Amino acid sequence: MRKRTLLSLMVLAPVVSACGFRLRGAPSFPFKSLYVQAPAGSPFTREVLRNLATAGGNLTVVLPPAKPDTAEATLHLLGESRQRVVLAKTVSGQVREVELRLTGRFKLVDRDGRVWIEDAEIQQKRDMSYSESLALAKDEEEAALYRNMYADMAQQLLRRLAAAHPPAE
């Protein structure tokens, strides 16, 4: 059984590599330093800073109280909003399913004031069943879903930063 598995992996390796598959590596940013201007204490801000710190590469993150002009680009985290929308109710009016929505807004500007990324939004949505008899467990599930959504939004933001380019003159 073990030999068969090893043999099948050896056969699949050239096929997977021939199709252009490769793991996503560390992002390569078009700037060497980034000033982050964001609301203090925001979960989105914390997640973005954590992802920037672990992104690898040669990016230097500059934070307040330093001046924004000390960095090549400034990331403005403009805010975030949460919504909880009821999707389904029972005949008696009890909530059975909700949709959690999370939106984060940002823009990227360079030291000269040129806008690299216009005011943009990243959205995440998750559906969740709900039961009033399990309210405490559902609150914990909601908190875990929001943490996951913040992490996904921060990863999307890093990919957008890596793909950003200076505006054409």
C-alpha positions as CSV (number, residue, x, y, z in Angstrom):
1,M,0.0,0.0,0.0
2,R,2.8,2.4,0.9
3,K,4.7,1.7,-2.3
4,R,1.6,2.2,-4.3
5,T,1.0,5.6,-2.7
6,L,4.6,6.7,-3.3
7,L,4.4,5.6,-6.9
8,S,1.2,7.5,-7.5
9,L,2.7,10.7,-6.0
10,M,5.8,10.3,-8.2
11,V,3.5,10.0,-11.3
12,L,1.4,13.1,-10.3
13,A,4.4,15.4,-9.5
14,P,5.3,16.1,-13.2
15,V,1.6,16.6,-14.1
16,V,1.1,19.2,-11.3
17,S,4.3,21.0,-12.1
18,A,3.5,21.1,-15.8
19,C,0.2,22.9,-15.4
20,G,1.9,25.9,-13.8
21,F,0.9,25.2,-10.2
22,R,3.0,26.8,-7.6
23,L,2.5,27.8,-4.0
24,R,1.8,31.5,-3.4
25,G,5.0,32.9,-2.0
26,A,5.6,36.1,0.1
27,P,4.1,39.1,-1.5
28,S,6.5,41.5,-3.3
29,F,5.4,45.1,-2.8
30,P,6.2,47.9,-5.3
31,F,7.4,50.1,-2.4
32,K,10.0,49.6,0.4
33,S,8.3,51.4,3.2
34,L,4.6,51.8,4.1
35,Y,3.1,54.2,6.6
36,V,-0.2,52.8,8.1
37,Q,-2.7,55.4,9.1
38,A,-5.6,53.6,10.8
39,P,-8.1,53.8,13.6
40,A,-6.4,52.6,16.8
41,G,-7.9,49.5,18.4
42,S,-9.8,48.4,15.3
43,P,-9.8,44.6,14.7
44,F,-9.2,45.3,11.0
45,T,-6.2,47.4,11.8
46,R,-4.7,44.8,14.2
47,E,-5.1,42.1,11.5
48,V,-3.6,44.1,8.7
49,L,-0.6,45.1,10.9
50,R,-0.1,41.4,11.9
51,N,-0.2,40.3,8.3
52,L,2.2,43.1,7.2
53,A,4.6,42.1,10.0
54,T,4.6,38.5,8.9
55,A,4.5,39.1,5.1
56,G,8.2,38.8,4.7
57,G,10.2,40.5,2.1
58,N,11.8,43.9,2.4
59,L,8.8,46.0,3.5
60,T,9.3,48.4,6.4
61,V,6.1,49.3,8.2
62,V,6.0,52.8,9.7
63,L,3.5,53.7,12.4
64,P,2.4,56.8,14.2
65,P,3.9,58.9,15.8
66,A,6.3,58.9,12.9
67,K,5.4,61.3,10.0
68,P,3.7,59.9,6.9
69,D,6.3,61.4,4.6
70,T,9.0,59.1,6.1
71,A,7.6,56.3,4.0
72,E,7.2,55.8,0.2
73,A,3.5,55.1,0.5
74,T,0.7,55.6,3.0
75,L,-2.1,53.1,3.5
76,H,-5.2,54.7,4.8
77,L,-7.6,52.3,6.6
78,L,-10.7,54.4,6.3
79,G,-13.0,52.3,8.5
80,E,-15.0,49.1,8.8
81,S,-18.6,48.2,9.3
82,R,-20.4,45.1,10.5
83,Q,-23.9,44.1,9.6
84,R,-26.1,41.2,10.8
85,V,-29.0,40.5,8.4
86,V,-31.8,38.1,9.2
87,L,-32.2,35.7,6.3
88,A,-34.9,33.3,7.6
89,K,-37.5,33.2,10.4
90,T,-39.8,30.5,11.6
91,V,-43.6,30.8,11.4
92,S,-43.6,32.0,15.0
93,G,-41.1,34.8,14.2
94,Q,-37.9,33.2,15.7
95,V,-34.7,33.9,13.8
96,R,-33.3,30.7,12.1
97,E,-30.5,32.0,9.8
98,V,-28.5,35.2,9.7
99,E,-25.9,36.7,7.3
100,L,-22.8,38.4,8.8
101,R,-21.4,41.1,6.6
102,L,-18.1,42.9,7.1
103,T,-16.8,45.7,5.0
104,G,-13.4,47.5,5.2
105,R,-12.5,50.6,3.3
106,F,-8.9,51.7,2.4
107,K,-6.8,53.7,-0.1
108,L,-3.1,53.9,-1.0
109,V,-1.3,57.2,-1.6
110,D,2.4,57.8,-2.3
111,R,4.6,60.4,-0.7
112,D,3.9,62.9,-3.5
113,G,0.1,62.6,-3.0
114,R,-0.5,60.4,-6.1
115,V,-3.3,57.9,-5.5
116,W,-2.2,54.3,-6.2
117,I,-5.5,52.7,-5.1
118,E,-8.6,54.8,-5.0
119,D,-11.0,54.6,-2.1
120,A,-11.8,50.9,-2.2
121,E,-13.9,48.3,-0.3
122,I,-13.3,44.7,0.7
123,Q,-16.4,42.8,1.7
124,Q,-16.8,39.4,3.4
125,K,-20.1,37.6,4.0
126,R,-20.9,34.5,6.0
127,D,-24.2,32.7,6.6
128,M,-24.9,31.2,10.1
129,S,-27.8,29.2,11.5
130,Y,-29.2,30.6,14.7
131,S,-31.1,29.1,17.6
132,E,-32.3,31.1,20.6
133,S,-31.9,28.1,22.9
134,L,-28.1,28.0,21.9
135,A,-27.6,31.8,22.1
136,L,-24.2,31.6,24.0
137,A,-22.7,29.0,21.6
138,K,-24.0,31.0,18.6
139,D,-22.4,34.2,19.9
140,E,-19.1,32.3,20.1
141,E,-19.6,31.0,16.6
142,E,-20.3,34.6,15.4
143,A,-17.1,35.9,17.0
144,A,-15.1,33.1,15.4
145,L,-16.6,33.9,12.0
146,Y,-15.8,37.6,12.4
147,R,-12.2,36.7,13.2
148,N,-12.0,34.6,10.1
149,M,-13.5,37.4,8.0
150,Y,-11.0,39.9,9.3
151,A,-8.2,37.5,8.5
152,D,-9.5,37.0,4.9
153,M,-9.9,40.8,4.4
154,A,-6.4,41.5,5.6
155,Q,-5.0,38.8,3.1
156,Q,-7.0,40.4,0.3
157,L,-5.7,43.8,1.2
158,L,-2.1,42.6,1.1
159,R,-2.7,41.0,-2.3
160,R,-4.1,44.3,-3.6
161,L,-1.1,46.2,-2.2
162,A,1.3,43.8,-3.9
163,A,-0.5,44.3,-7.2
164,A,-0.6,48.1,-6.9
165,H,1.3,50.3,-9.3
166,P,2.0,54.0,-9.5
167,P,-0.5,56.0,-11.6
168,A,0.4,56.9,-15.2
169,E,1.6,60.4,-15.5
